[in-house]
Every structure is written in structure tokens, then in C-alpha cells.
Amino acid sequence: MTAFVYEWERYLEGKVQILGVSVEPPAEGKKFLERVTRDCQEDRPHIPLDPYPVRLLCDSDAELIRACGTANEGHWAGTIAAPVTYVVDPSGKVKWAYVSDSAADRPSPVALAKAACAIAAGKAPAADYPGKL
Amino acid sequence: MFPSAALKDIDGVDIDFPAVFKNAPATVVFFYRGRW
């Protein structure tokens, strides 16, 4: 999630909203947010974080996670979300997606921000920043 | 199309999919594992 914070200016200019979804309860989400915020303030204090770029959502029953087909049902901790990232337009159409092979496999922060901002501007994402399905 | 769902954010505010997508010209939705 730090990547979203570091790309805050791009997302703000593109008026892109960012939603993070997990099965975590609200208290864990708040801890996560506080940790990311602290890291960012120490590492890149010039980023004002106002408005805060990311909103974390609780999907405790994995309702949305299952509906998107991104559930990892076999995890020892129970059902958790597999790491997948979507860019969605205002009509609800998925315009870009990155299906990760593992928790460590995430889209390039710049590539994702550029793709999201292009979609927000009504343009197609650049061909050199493809998603991954 | 993105599926429908009714969730809450960590502050307890209701978030309805897909209605939330109308709030911005583009929305990034990322799923994450959490503390595991």
C-alpha cells in the first residue's frame, strides 16, 4: 500500500480513488494504515497525505472477495484475499487488472498510477504498461 | 463488470459496490492479504 501513498500526487491529479479490500477487522486495518502513514512521513515527509489517498474496506465474510474470484480458500488463517488489483471506470466496468502470482508480485506503482490516470481521463492505458491476467 | 457488494470501511462507513465507482473517474481496487 505504500506504493499508493508514494504516488499520491499522480492519483490526486487524476482524481482517482483507491480502495483496499481485505478480510481484516477494522482495528487491524487502522493499524495497517497507521504503519504505512508513519513510514511515509519518515521517508517522504513532503507528501502531505491530505486528502488521504487510500480507503481501506472490511470484507469480513469475503463476500466481495469471493464474488471477484480472488479468494484464497486454502490459507491456514482461513479465507483471505489473493493479491489482485483492478482499475474500474464509473460504470463499474473493469478496464485494467493485475492478477498477482504471490503477495510479493504487485504491479509497478508507476505503471498502475499511469494506467489509472489514463482511464480516469477517458484514454486507454499505455501499451507499455499492460495489466496481467 | 465489477460485482455488487455492501461493505464498510474501517471507520464503519457503508460502501456499496458498484455505486462507489460513480465517485471518481477511475477507481483502483486492490485486494490484500492483511497481516498474514
Backbone of each chain as nested JSON, in Angstrom:
{
  "chains": [
    {"id": "A", "residues": [
      {"number": 1, "name": "MET", "atoms": {"N": [0.82, -1.207, 0.0], "CA": [0.0, 0.0, 0.0], "C": [0.857, 1.262, 0.0]}},
      {"number": 2, "name": "THR", "atoms": {"N": [2.07, 1.131, 0.471], "CA": [2.967, 2.282, 0.478], "C": [3.099, 2.876, -0.921]}},
      {"number": 3, "name": "ALA", "atoms": {"N": [3.056, 2.001, -1.924], "CA": [3.204, 2.471, -3.299], "C": [2.111, 3.473, -3.673]}},
      {"number": 4, "name": "PHE", "atoms": {"N": [0.907, 3.244, -3.187], "CA": [-0.18, 4.182, -3.483], "C": [0.094, 5.539, -2.83]}},
      {"number": 5, "name": "VAL", "atoms": {"N": [0.604, 5.492, -1.627], "CA": [0.89, 6.74, -0.917], "C": [2.009, 7.505, -1.628]}},
      {"number": 6, "name": "TYR", "atoms": {"N": [3.031, 6.775, -2.067], "CA": [4.155, 7.431, -2.733], "C": [3.751, 8.038, -4.085]}},
      {"number": 7, "name": "GLU", "atoms": {"N": [2.726, 7.473, -4.697], "CA": [2.241, 8.008, -5.98], "C": [1.059, 8.952, -5.775]}},
      {"number": 8, "name": "TRP", "atoms": {"N": [0.929, 9.461, -4.554], "CA": [-0.217, 10.277, -4.158], "C": [-0.493, 11.415, -5.144]}},
      {"number": 9, "name": "GLU", "atoms": {"N": [0.552, 12.112, -5.582], "CA": [0.331, 13.271, -6.447], "C": [-0.302, 12.886, -7.782]}},
      {"number": 10, "name": "ARG", "atoms": {"N": [0.157, 11.768, -8.344], "CA": [-0.444, 11.311, -9.61], "C": [-1.936, 11.006, -9.418]}},
      {"number": 11, "name": "TYR", "atoms": {"N": [-2.232, 10.268, -8.363], "CA": [-3.627, 9.889, -8.142], "C": [-4.497, 11.105, -7.85]}},
      {"number": 12, "name": "LEU", "atoms": {"N": [-3.964, 12.048, -7.095], "CA": [-4.729, 13.252, -6.765], "C": [-5.038, 14.047, -8.03]}},
      {"number": 13, "name": "GLU", "atoms": {"N": [-4.039, 14.214, -8.87], "CA": [-4.236, 14.965, -10.114], "C": [-5.241, 14.267, -11.019]}},
      {"number": 14, "name": "GLY", "atoms": {"N": [-5.193, 12.944, -11.027], "CA": [-6.118, 12.189, -11.88], "C": [-7.483, 11.982, -11.257]}},
      {"number": 15, "name": "LYS", "atoms": {"N": [-7.665, 12.457, -10.011], "CA": [-8.932, 12.295, -9.285], "C": [-9.325, 10.828, -9.149]}},
      {"number": 16, "name": "VAL", "atoms": {"N": [-8.316, 9.98, -8.995], "CA": [-8.537, 8.54, -8.876], "C": [-8.744, 8.188, -7.404]}},
      {"number": 17, "name": "GLN", "atoms": {"N": [-9.787, 7.417, -7.118], "CA": [-9.952, 6.936, -5.743], "C": [-9.359, 5.532, -5.633]}},
      {"number": 18, "name": "ILE", "atoms": {"N": [-8.894, 5.206, -4.434], "CA": [-8.208, 3.938, -4.203], "C": [-8.863, 3.233, -3.025]}},
      {"number": 19, "name": "LEU", "atoms": {"N": [-9.283, 2.016, -3.26], "CA": [-9.959, 1.226, -2.234], "C": [-9.192, -0.067, -2.017]}},
      {"number": 20, "name": "GLY", "atoms": {"N": [-8.828, -0.342, -0.777], "CA": [-8.159, -1.593, -0.437], "C": [-9.13, -2.499, 0.306]}},
      {"number": 21, "name": "VAL", "atoms": {"N": [-9.175, -3.774, -0.076], "CA": [-10.15, -4.709, 0.485], "C": [-9.422, -5.911, 1.076]}},
      {"number": 22, "name": "SER", "atoms": {"N": [-9.802, -6.264, 2.296], "CA": [-9.281, -7.49, 2.909], "C": [-10.308, -8.017, 3.902]}},
      {"number": 23, "name": "VAL", "atoms": {"N": [-10.045, -9.202, 4.441], "CA": [-10.947, -9.768, 5.457], "C": [-10.621, -9.235, 6.849]}},
      {"number": 24, "name": "GLU", "atoms": {"N": [-9.609, -8.4, 6.942], "CA": [-9.174, -7.893, 8.241], "C": [-10.285, -7.098, 8.937]}},
      {"number": 25, "name": "PRO", "atoms": {"N": [-10.39, -7.219, 10.261], "CA": [-11.34, -6.372, 11.0], "C": [-10.867, -4.92, 11.011]}},
      {"number": 26, "name": "PRO", "atoms": {"N": [-11.76, -3.972, 11.319], "CA": [-11.388, -2.553, 11.278], "C": [-10.156, -2.212, 12.1]}},
      {"number": 27, "name": "ALA", "atoms": {"N": [-10.003, -2.814, 13.266], "CA": [-8.856, -2.474, 14.127], "C": [-7.534, -2.812, 13.443]}},
      {"number": 28, "name": "GLU", "atoms": {"N": [-7.486, -3.925, 12.743], "CA": [-6.258, -4.297, 12.037], "C": [-6.024, -3.366, 10.852]}},
      {"number": 29, "name": "GLY", "atoms": {"N": [-7.101, -2.99, 10.176], "CA": [-6.972, -2.038, 9.071], "C": [-6.42, -0.706, 9.54]}},
      {"number": 30, "name": "LYS", "atoms": {"N": [-6.87, -0.263, 10.708], "CA": [-6.377, 1.014, 11.251], "C": [-4.899, 0.914, 11.616]}},
      {"number": 31, "name": "LYS", "atoms": {"N": [-4.506, -0.222, 12.186], "CA": [-3.082, -0.409, 12.497], "C": [-2.236, -0.363, 11.234]}},
      {"number": 32, "name": "PHE", "atoms": {"N": [-2.725, -1.027, 10.199], "CA": [-2.026, -1.064, 8.908], "C": [-1.878, 0.352, 8.35]}},
      {"number": 33, "name": "LEU", "atoms": {"N": [-2.954, 1.098, 8.401], "CA": [-2.94, 2.471, 7.884], "C": [-1.966, 3.343, 8.677]}},
      {"number": 34, "name": "GLU", "atoms": {"N": [-1.977, 3.176, 9.985], "CA": [-1.066, 3.959, 10.827], "C": [0.392, 3.63, 10.514]}},
      {"number": 35, "name": "ARG", "atoms": {"N": [0.661, 2.345, 10.279], "CA": [2.036, 1.922, 9.972], "C": [2.502, 2.513, 8.647]}},
      {"number": 36, "name": "VAL", "atoms": {"N": [1.652, 2.443, 7.644], "CA": [2.009, 2.987, 6.329], "C": [2.19, 4.504, 6.416]}},
      {"number": 37, "name": "THR", "atoms": {"N": [1.297, 5.154, 7.143], "CA": [1.384, 6.61, 7.29], "C": [2.686, 7.006, 7.984]}},
      {"number": 38, "name": "ARG", "atoms": {"N": [3.029, 6.284, 9.055], "CA": [4.273, 6.584, 9.785], "C": [5.488, 6.394, 8.88]}},
      {"number": 39, "name": "ASP", "atoms": {"N": [5.508, 5.292, 8.135], "CA": [6.635, 5.037, 7.229], "C": [6.761, 6.154, 6.201]}},
      {"number": 40, "name": "CYS", "atoms": {"N": [5.624, 6.564, 5.668], "CA": [5.645, 7.603, 4.635], "C": [6.121, 8.934, 5.21]}},
      {"number": 41, "name": "GLN", "atoms": {"N": [5.641, 9.265, 6.4], "CA": [6.023, 10.547, 6.996], "C": [7.513, 10.585, 7.329]}},
      {"number": 42, "name": "GLU", "atoms": {"N": [8.07, 9.422, 7.66], "CA": [9.505, 9.364, 7.948], "C": [10.324, 9.408, 6.663]}},
      {"number": 43, "name": "ASP", "atoms": {"N": [9.823, 8.694, 5.658], "CA": [10.596, 8.5, 4.434], "C": [10.405, 9.638, 3.425]}},
      {"number": 44, "name": "ARG", "atoms": {"N": [9.189, 10.102, 3.293], "CA": [8.872, 11.144, 2.301], "C": [7.953, 12.196, 2.92]}},
      {"number": 45, "name": "PRO", "atoms": {"N": [8.486, 13.0, 3.825], "CA": [7.649, 13.953, 4.563], "C": [7.035, 15.042, 3.686]}},
      {"number": 46, "name": "HIS", "atoms": {"N": [7.509, 15.191, 2.444], "CA": [6.93, 16.213, 1.564], "C": [5.549, 15.822, 1.043]}},
      {"number": 47, "name": "ILE", "atoms": {"N": [5.186, 14.543, 1.198], "CA": [3.862, 14.121, 0.745], "C": [2.85, 14.474, 1.83]}},
      {"number": 48, "name": "PRO", "atoms": {"N": [1.897, 15.371, 1.551], "CA": [1.028, 15.885, 2.612], "C": [-0.037, 14.9, 3.107]}},
      {"number": 49, "name": "LEU", "atoms": {"N": [-0.399, 13.934, 2.286], "CA": [-1.414, 12.929, 2.675], "C": [-2.752, 13.574, 3.04]}},
      {"number": 50, "name": "ASP", "atoms": {"N": [-3.071, 14.68, 2.417], "CA": [-4.353, 15.328, 2.644], "C": [-4.912, 15.786, 1.302]}},
      {"number": 51, "name": "PRO", "atoms": {"N": [-5.935, 15.157, 0.786], "CA": [-6.698, 14.067, 1.381], "C": [-5.91, 12.757, 1.367]}},
      {"number": 52, "name": "TYR", "atoms": {"N": [-6.25, 11.869, 2.294], "CA": [-5.541, 10.591, 2.35], "C": [-5.89, 9.771, 1.106]}},
      {"number": 53, "name": "PRO", "atoms": {"N": [-4.877, 9.205, 0.454], "CA": [-5.125, 8.599, -0.858], "C": [-5.832, 7.255, -0.855]}},
      {"number": 54, "name": "VAL", "atoms": {"N": [-5.856, 6.571, 0.261], "CA": [-6.367, 5.19, 0.259], "C": [-7.452, 5.026, 1.315]}},
      {"number": 55, "name": "ARG", "atoms": {"N": [-8.494, 4.305, 0.936], "CA": [-9.564, 3.972, 1.882], "C": [-9.588, 2.454, 2.016]}},
      {"number": 56, "name": "LEU", "atoms": {"N": [-9.501, 1.961, 3.241], "CA": [-9.49, 0.514, 3.47], "C": [-10.886, 0.029, 3.83]}},
      {"number": 57, "name": "LEU", "atoms": {"N": [-11.28, -1.072, 3.216], "CA": [-12.61, -1.644, 3.413], "C": [-12.499, -3.023, 4.05]}},
      {"number": 58, "name": "CYS", "atoms": {"N": [-13.497, -3.349, 4.86], "CA": [-13.525, -4.649, 5.548], "C": [-14.516, -5.573, 4.85]}},
      {"number": 59, "name": "ASP", "atoms": {"N": [-14.013, -6.7, 4.419], "CA": [-14.858, -7.716, 3.786], "C": [-14.748, -8.978, 4.638]}},
      {"number": 60, "name": "SER", "atoms": {"N": [-15.232, -8.877, 5.861], "CA": [-15.009, -9.924, 6.862], "C": [-15.512, -11.288, 6.429]}},
      {"number": 61, "name": "ASP", "atoms": {"N": [-16.61, -11.32, 5.691], "CA": [-17.165, -12.597, 5.232], "C": [-16.665, -12.969, 3.836]}},
      {"number": 62, "name": "ALA", "atoms": {"N": [-15.745, -12.207, 3.304], "CA": [-15.18, -12.428, 1.966], "C": [-16.249, -12.406, 0.878]}},
      {"number": 63, "name": "GLU", "atoms": {"N": [-17.289, -11.606, 1.107], "CA": [-18.382, -11.513, 0.134], "C": [-17.88, -10.984, -1.224]}},
      {"number": 64, "name": "LEU", "atoms": {"N": [-17.224, -9.858, -1.182], "CA": [-16.731, -9.275, -2.434], "C": [-15.532, -10.062, -2.967]}},
      {"number": 65, "name": "ILE", "atoms": {"N": [-14.702, -10.513, -2.047], "CA": [-13.511, -11.271, -2.451], "C": [-13.92, -12.513, -3.239]}},
      {"number": 66, "name": "ARG", "atoms": {"N": [-14.92, -13.233, -2.753], "CA": [-15.409, -14.421, -3.478], "C": [-16.095, -14.024, -4.785]}},
      {"number": 67, "name": "ALA", "atoms": {"N": [-16.883, -12.953, -4.735], "CA": [-17.609, -12.537, -5.944], "C": [-16.646, -12.161, -7.07]}},
      {"number": 68, "name": "CYS", "atoms": {"N": [-15.48, -11.664, -6.703], "CA": [-14.467, -11.299, -7.707], "C": [-13.591, -12.485, -8.098]}},
      {"number": 69, "name": "GLY", "atoms": {"N": [-13.781, -13.598, -7.426], "CA": [-12.964, -14.777, -7.732], "C": [-11.539, -14.644, -7.246]}},
      {"number": 70, "name": "THR", "atoms": {"N": [-11.336, -13.844, -6.209], "CA": [-9.974, -13.614, -5.725], "C": [-9.752, -14.225, -4.346]}},
      {"number": 71, "name": "ALA", "atoms": {"N": [-10.581, -15.208, -3.97], "CA": [-10.45, -15.808, -2.637], "C": [-9.38, -16.889, -2.625]}},
      {"number": 72, "name": "ASN", "atoms": {"N": [-8.56, -16.844, -1.599], "CA": [-7.616, -17.925, -1.32], "C": [-8.229, -18.725, -0.174]}},
      {"number": 73, "name": "GLU", "atoms": {"N": [-8.96, -19.778, -0.545], "CA": [-9.744, -20.527, 0.448], "C": [-8.866, -21.466, 1.267]}},
      {"number": 74, "name": "GLY", "atoms": {"N": [-7.694, -21.775, 0.766], "CA": [-6.888, -22.796, 1.411], "C": [-5.854, -22.274, 2.39]}},
      {"number": 75, "name": "HIS", "atoms": {"N": [-5.907, -21.019, 2.71], "CA": [-4.897, -20.458, 3.601], "C": [-5.119, -20.945, 5.025]}},
      {"number": 76, "name": "TRP", "atoms": {"N": [-4.035, -21.129, 5.759], "CA": [-4.15, -21.646, 7.132], "C": [-4.965, -20.725, 8.034]}},
      {"number": 77, "name": "ALA", "atoms": {"N": [-5.0, -19.435, 7.729], "CA": [-5.734, -18.485, 8.565], "C": [-7.211, -18.42, 8.192]}},
      {"number": 78, "name": "GLY", "atoms": {"N": [-7.622, -19.206, 7.182], "CA": [-8.99, -19.138, 6.687], "C": [-9.005, -18.5, 5.317]}},
      {"number": 79, "name": "THR", "atoms": {"N": [-10.156, -18.083, 4.878], "CA": [-10.249, -17.453, 3.557], "C": [-9.66, -16.049, 3.615]}},
      {"number": 80, "name": "ILE", "atoms": {"N": [-8.725, -15.788, 2.746], "CA": [-8.146, -14.446, 2.64], "C": [-8.176, -14.035, 1.166]}},
      {"number": 81, "name": "ALA", "atoms": {"N": [-7.867, -12.788, 0.9], "CA": [-7.863, -12.302, -0.476], "C": [-6.543, -12.642, -1.148]}},
      {"number": 82, "name": "ALA", "atoms": {"N": [-6.629, -13.148, -2.359], "CA": [-5.435, -13.243, -3.193], "C": [-5.109, -11.835, -3.692]}},
      {"number": 83, "name": "PRO", "atoms": {"N": [-3.842, -11.531, -3.893], "CA": [-3.487, -10.164, -4.28], "C": [-3.815, -9.863, -5.747]}},
      {"number": 84, "name": "VAL", "atoms": {"N": [-4.885, -9.132, -5.945], "CA": [-5.339, -8.753, -7.284], "C": [-5.661, -7.263, -7.255]}},
      {"number": 85, "name": "THR", "atoms": {"N": [-5.36, -6.583, -8.356], "CA": [-5.616, -5.151, -8.453], "C": [-6.445, -4.867, -9.7]}},
      {"number": 86, "name": "TYR", "atoms": {"N": [-7.491, -4.068, -9.548], "CA": [-8.339, -3.676, -10.671], "C": [-8.363, -2.158, -10.807]}},
      {"number": 87, "name": "VAL", "atoms": {"N": [-8.553, -1.69, -12.033], "CA": [-8.931, -0.296, -12.269], "C": [-10.304, -0.33, -12.929]}},
      {"number": 88, "name": "VAL", "atoms": {"N": [-11.247, 0.383, -12.314], "CA": [-12.655, 0.293, -12.707], "C": [-13.148, 1.686, -13.091]}},
      {"number": 89, "name": "ASP", "atoms": {"N": [-13.964, 1.767, -14.144], "CA": [-14.49, 3.073, -14.559], "C": [-15.795, 3.367, -13.804]}},
      {"number": 90, "name": "PRO", "atoms": {"N": [-16.37, 4.57, -13.963], "CA": [-17.557, 4.931, -13.166], "C": [-18.769, 4.035, -13.415]}},
      {"number": 91, "name": "SER", "atoms": {"N": [-18.811, 3.354, -14.56], "CA": [-19.949, 2.465, -14.838], "C": [-19.774, 1.097, -14.183]}},
      {"number": 92, "name": "GLY", "atoms": {"N": [-18.619, 0.862, -13.564], "CA": [-18.366, -0.433, -12.928], "C": [-17.657, -1.426, -13.835]}},
      {"number": 93, "name": "LYS", "atoms": {"N": [-17.222, -0.96, -14.982], "CA": [-16.521, -1.854, -15.911], "C": [-15.037, -1.925, -15.564]}},
      {"number": 94, "name": "VAL", "atoms": {"N": [-14.524, -3.143, -15.453], "CA": [-13.093, -3.331, -15.175], "C": [-12.303, -3.012, -16.45]}},
      {"number": 95, "name": "LYS", "atoms": {"N": [-11.411, -2.024, -16.347], "CA": [-10.659, -1.572, -17.523], "C": [-9.212, -2.059, -17.525]}},
      {"number": 96, "name": "TRP", "atoms": {"N": [-8.716, -2.492, -16.376], "CA": [-7.322, -2.907, -16.243], "C": [-7.245, -3.815, -15.029]}},
      {"number": 97, "name": "ALA", "atoms": {"N": [-6.438, -4.834, -15.102], "CA": [-6.316, -5.75, -13.962], "C": [-4.917, -6.321, -13.894]}},
      {"number": 98, "name": "TYR", "atoms": {"N": [-4.503, -6.633, -12.686], "CA": [-3.209, -7.279, -12.462], "C": [-3.444, -8.392, -11.447]}},
      {"number": 99, "name": "VAL", "atoms": {"N": [-3.351, -9.616, -11.923], "CA": [-3.533, -10.786, -11.054], "C": [-2.148, -11.267, -10.648]}},
      {"number": 100, "name": "SER", "atoms": {"N": [-1.851, -11.125, -9.376], "CA": [-0.501, -11.422, -8.89], "C": [-0.291, -12.916, -8.696]}},
      {"number": 101, "name": "ASP", "atoms": {"N": [0.938, -13.327, -8.866], "CA": [1.301, -14.724, -8.615], "C": [1.512, -14.993, -7.132]}},
      {"number": 102, "name": "SER", "atoms": {"N": [1.835, -13.949, -6.382], "CA": [2.091, -14.094, -4.95], "C": [1.909, -12.73, -4.299]}},
      {"number": 103, "name": "ALA", "atoms": {"N": [1.974, -12.704, -2.963], "CA": [1.816, -11.435, -2.249], "C": [2.92, -10.449, -2.617]}},
      {"number": 104, "name": "ALA", "atoms": {"N": [4.078, -10.98, -3.018], "CA": [5.2, -10.112, -3.369], "C": [5.105, -9.594, -4.809]}},
      {"number": 105, "name": "ASP", "atoms": {"N": [4.23, -10.191, -5.592], "CA": [4.095, -9.814, -7.007], "C": [2.999, -8.763, -7.126]}},
      {"number": 106, "name": "ARG", "atoms": {"N": [3.413, -7.521, -7.246], "CA": [2.461, -6.42, -7.372], "C": [2.801, -5.619, -8.622]}},
      {"number": 107, "name": "PRO", "atoms": {"N": [1.812, -4.931, -9.184], "CA": [2.126, -4.121, -10.371], "C": [3.101, -3.001, -10.031]}},
      {"number": 108, "name": "SER", "atoms": {"N": [3.837, -2.569, -11.018], "CA": [4.705, -1.42, -10.839], "C": [3.875, -0.242, -10.355]}},
      {"number": 109, "name": "PRO", "atoms": {"N": [4.276, 0.426, -9.28], "CA": [3.487, 1.558, -8.775], "C": [3.263, 2.644, -9.817]}},
      {"number": 110, "name": "VAL", "atoms": {"N": [4.285, 2.949, -10.583], "CA": [4.149, 3.991, -11.599], "C": [3.239, 3.507, -12.729]}},
      {"number": 111, "name": "ALA", "atoms": {"N": [3.417, 2.253, -13.13], "CA": [2.59, 1.708, -14.204], "C": [1.12, 1.726, -13.814]}},
      {"number": 112, "name": "LEU", "atoms": {"N": [0.843, 1.315, -12.599], "CA": [-0.541, 1.29, -12.132], "C": [-1.116, 2.706, -12.066]}},
      {"number": 113, "name": "ALA", "atoms": {"N": [-0.358, 3.633, -11.517], "CA": [-0.838, 5.012, -11.407], "C": [-1.083, 5.61, -12.79]}},
      {"number": 114, "name": "LYS", "atoms": {"N": [-0.181, 5.351, -13.722], "CA": [-0.366, 5.895, -15.073], "C": [-1.58, 5.266, -15.757]}},
      {"number": 115, "name": "ALA", "atoms": {"N": [-1.76, 3.962, -15.567], "CA": [-2.915, 3.292, -16.173], "C": [-4.212, 3.846, -15.587]}},
      {"number": 116, "name": "ALA", "atoms": {"N": [-4.247, 4.013, -14.264], "CA": [-5.457, 4.518, -13.616], "C": [-5.765, 5.948, -14.065]}},
      {"number": 117, "name": "CYS", "atoms": {"N": [-4.736, 6.775, -14.167], "CA": [-4.949, 8.174, -14.576], "C": [-5.37, 8.258, -16.039]}},
      {"number": 118, "name": "ALA", "atoms": {"N": [-4.837, 7.377, -16.871], "CA": [-5.258, 7.346, -18.277], "C": [-6.733, 6.98, -18.37]}},
      {"number": 119, "name": "ILE", "atoms": {"N": [-7.133, 5.972, -17.635], "CA": [-8.54, 5.554, -17.641], "C": [-9.425, 6.673, -17.093]}},
      {"number": 120, "name": "ALA", "atoms": {"N": [-8.968, 7.356, -16.045], "CA": [-9.737, 8.472, -15.491], "C": [-9.916, 9.591, -16.509]}},
      {"number": 121, "name": "ALA", "atoms": {"N": [-8.955, 9.734, -17.403], "CA": [-9.019, 10.774, -18.43], "C": [-9.75, 10.285, -19.679]}},
      {"number": 122, "name": "GLY", "atoms": {"N": [-10.286, 9.079, -19.617], "CA": [-11.022, 8.551, -20.761], "C": [-10.152, 8.0, -21.856]}},
      {"number": 123, "name": "LYS", "atoms": {"N": [-8.894, 7.726, -21.528], "CA": [-7.955, 7.201, -22.521], "C": [-7.654, 5.733, -22.215]}},
      {"number": 124, "name": "ALA", "atoms": {"N": [-7.072, 5.062, -23.188], "CA": [-6.636, 3.684, -22.97], "C": [-5.291, 3.704, -22.246]}},
      {"number": 125, "name": "PRO", "atoms": {"N": [-5.049, 2.755, -21.356], "CA": [-3.73, 2.675, -20.721], "C": [-2.654, 2.46, -21.773]}},
      {"number": 126, "name": "ALA", "atoms": {"N": [-1.487, 3.008, -21.524], "CA": [-0.387, 2.872, -22.482], "C": [-0.032, 1.4, -22.685]}},
      {"number": 127, "name": "ALA", "atoms": {"N": [0.29, 1.071, -23.92], "CA": [0.585, -0.325, -24.248], "C": [1.811, -0.85, -23.519]}},
      {"number": 128, "name": "ASP", "atoms": {"N": [2.709, 0.05, -23.13], "CA": [3.913, -0.419, -22.433], "C": [3.673, -0.576, -20.926]}},
      {"number": 129, "name": "TYR", "atoms": {"N": [2.446, -0.382, -20.49], "CA": [2.084, -0.646, -19.102], "C": [0.911, -1.62, -19.062]}},
      {"number": 130, "name": "PRO", "atoms": {"N": [1.102, -2.815, -19.56], "CA": [-0.016, -3.738, -19.638], "C": [-0.392, -4.291, -18.263]}},
      {"number": 131, "name": "GLY", "atoms": {"N": [-1.637, -4.707, -18.137], "CA": [-2.046, -5.43, -16.954], "C": [-1.544, -6.865, -17.049]}},
      {"number": 132, "name": "LYS", "atoms": {"N": [-1.983, -7.694, -16.147], "CA": [-1.537, -9.083, -16.133], "C": [-2.692, -9.947, -15.658]}},
      {"number": 133, "name": "LEU", "atoms": {"N": [-3.134, -10.854, -16.527], "CA": [-4.267, -11.719, -16.185], "C": [-3.838, -13.167, -16.129]}}
    ]},
    {"id": "B", "residues": [
      {"number": 1, "name": "MET", "atoms": {"N": [-17.925, -6.753, -15.717], "CA": [-18.436, -5.779, -14.752], "C": [-18.056, -6.199, -13.335]}},
      {"number": 2, "name": "PHE", "atoms": {"N": [-17.846, -5.187, -12.51], "CA": [-17.477, -5.462, -11.131], "C": [-18.73, -5.924, -10.367]}},
      {"number": 3, "name": "PRO", "atoms": {"N": [-18.615, -6.937, -9.516], "CA": [-19.803, -7.457, -8.818], "C": [-20.35, -6.488, -7.776]}},
      {"number": 4, "name": "SER", "atoms": {"N": [-21.573, -6.764, -7.34], "CA": [-22.22, -5.963, -6.297], "C": [-21.839, -6.495, -4.918]}},
      {"number": 5, "name": "ALA", "atoms": {"N": [-21.733, -5.584, -3.97], "CA": [-21.463, -5.984, -2.587], "C": [-21.689, -4.766, -1.698]}},
      {"number": 6, "name": "ALA", "atoms": {"N": [-21.995, -5.023, -0.448], "CA": [-22.162, -3.954, 0.545], "C": [-21.143, -4.179, 1.653]}},
      {"number": 7, "name": "LEU", "atoms": {"N": [-20.167, -3.275, 1.747], "CA": [-19.109, -3.387, 2.756], "C": [-19.101, -2.135, 3.614]}},
      {"number": 8, "name": "LYS", "atoms": {"N": [-18.218, -2.136, 4.611], "CA": [-17.967, -0.939, 5.407], "C": [-16.472, -0.651, 5.38]}},
      {"number": 9, "name": "ASP", "atoms": {"N": [-16.124, 0.624, 5.496], "CA": [-14.707, 0.932, 5.607], "C": [-14.276, 0.789, 7.069]}},
      {"number": 10, "name": "ILE", "atoms": {"N": [-13.024, 1.024, 7.354], "CA": [-12.523, 0.777, 8.717], "C": [-13.089, 1.756, 9.737]}},
      {"number": 11, "name": "ASP", "atoms": {"N": [-13.764, 2.809, 9.261], "CA": [-14.437, 3.734, 10.17], "C": [-15.932, 3.452, 10.283]}},
      {"number": 12, "name": "GLY", "atoms": {"N": [-16.37, 2.373, 9.657], "CA": [-17.774, 1.972, 9.765], "C": [-18.704, 2.62, 8.762]}},
      {"number": 13, "name": "VAL", "atoms": {"N": [-18.153, 3.31, 7.778], "CA": [-18.98, 3.959, 6.76], "C": [-19.363, 2.936, 5.682]}},
      {"number": 14, "name": "ASP", "atoms": {"N": [-20.642, 2.926, 5.305], "CA": [-21.129, 1.984, 4.289], "C": [-20.535, 2.298, 2.913]}},
      {"number": 15, "name": "ILE", "atoms": {"N": [-20.116, 1.247, 2.235], "CA": [-19.593, 1.372, 0.865], "C": [-20.33, 0.351, 0.004]}},
      {"number": 16, "name": "ASP", "atoms": {"N": [-21.05, 0.828, -0.99], "CA": [-21.803, -0.066, -1.864], "C": [-21.137, -0.163, -3.228]}},
      {"number": 17, "name": "PHE", "atoms": {"N": [-20.893, -1.391, -3.618], "CA": [-20.4, -1.654, -4.978], "C": [-21.591, -2.065, -5.832]}},
      {"number": 18, "name": "PRO", "atoms": {"N": [-21.721, -1.587, -7.041], "CA": [-20.775, -0.747, -7.776], "C": [-21.022, 0.765, -7.654]}},
      {"number": 19, "name": "ALA", "atoms": {"N": [-21.956, 1.19, -6.783], "CA": [-22.283, 2.617, -6.716], "C": [-21.059, 3.478, -6.393]}},
      {"number": 20, "name": "VAL", "atoms": {"N": [-20.133, 2.955, -5.603], "CA": [-18.955, 3.737, -5.191], "C": [-18.112, 4.18, -6.39]}},
      {"number": 21, "name": "PHE", "atoms": {"N": [-18.209, 3.47, -7.489], "CA": [-17.393, 3.827, -8.661], "C": [-17.821, 5.155, -9.29]}},
      {"number": 22, "name": "LYS", "atoms": {"N": [-19.037, 5.589, -8.994], "CA": [-19.506, 6.858, -9.562], "C": [-18.843, 8.064, -8.885]}},
      {"number": 23, "name": "ASN", "atoms": {"N": [-18.126, 7.81, -7.797], "CA": [-17.487, 8.914, -7.054], "C": [-16.212, 9.429, -7.696]}},
      {"number": 24, "name": "ALA", "atoms": {"N": [-15.705, 8.739, -8.717], "CA": [-14.432, 9.142, -9.317], "C": [-14.391, 8.689, -10.774]}},
      {"number": 25, "name": "PRO", "atoms": {"N": [-13.589, 9.363, -11.583], "CA": [-13.479, 8.945, -12.992], "C": [-12.773, 7.599, -13.156]}},
      {"number": 26, "name": "ALA", "atoms": {"N": [-12.056, 7.168, -12.144], "CA": [-11.453, 5.829, -12.143], "C": [-11.208, 5.438, -10.687]}},
      {"number": 27, "name": "THR", "atoms": {"N": [-11.309, 4.152, -10.428], "CA": [-11.097, 3.635, -9.075], "C": [-10.141, 2.462, -9.132]}},
      {"number": 28, "name": "VAL", "atoms": {"N": [-9.133, 2.507, -8.284], "CA": [-8.259, 1.349, -8.102], "C": [-8.816, 0.536, -6.935]}},
      {"number": 29, "name": "VAL", "atoms": {"N": [-9.066, -0.736, -7.182], "CA": [-9.471, -1.655, -6.111], "C": [-8.367, -2.69, -5.971]}},
      {"number": 30, "name": "PHE", "atoms": {"N": [-7.743, -2.716, -4.811], "CA": [-6.714, -3.731, -4.604], "C": [-7.1, -4.632, -3.441]}},
      {"number": 31, "name": "PHE", "atoms": {"N": [-6.93, -5.903, -3.649], "CA": [-7.2, -6.891, -2.608], "C": [-5.876, -7.252, -1.96]}},
      {"number": 32, "name": "TYR", "atoms": {"N": [-5.872, -7.292, -0.637], "CA": [-4.628, -7.606, 0.054], "C": [-4.882, -8.625, 1.151]}},
      {"number": 33, "name": "ARG", "atoms": {"N": [-3.84, -9.334, 1.503], "CA": [-3.963, -10.458, 2.423], "C": [-4.199, -10.023, 3.856]}},
      {"number": 34, "name": "GLY", "atoms": {"N": [-3.68, -8.868, 4.222], "CA": [-3.736, -8.469, 5.612], "C": [-2.498, -8.926, 6.35]}},
      {"number": 35, "name": "ARG", "atoms": {"N": [-2.596, -9.139, 7.63], "CA": [-1.41, -9.39, 8.445], "C": [-0.792, -10.757, 8.179]}},
      {"number": 36, "name": "TRP", "atoms": {"N": [-1.464, -11.604, 7.41], "CA": [-0.885, -12.894, 7.085], "C": [0.016, -12.762, 5.877]}}
    ]}
  ]
}
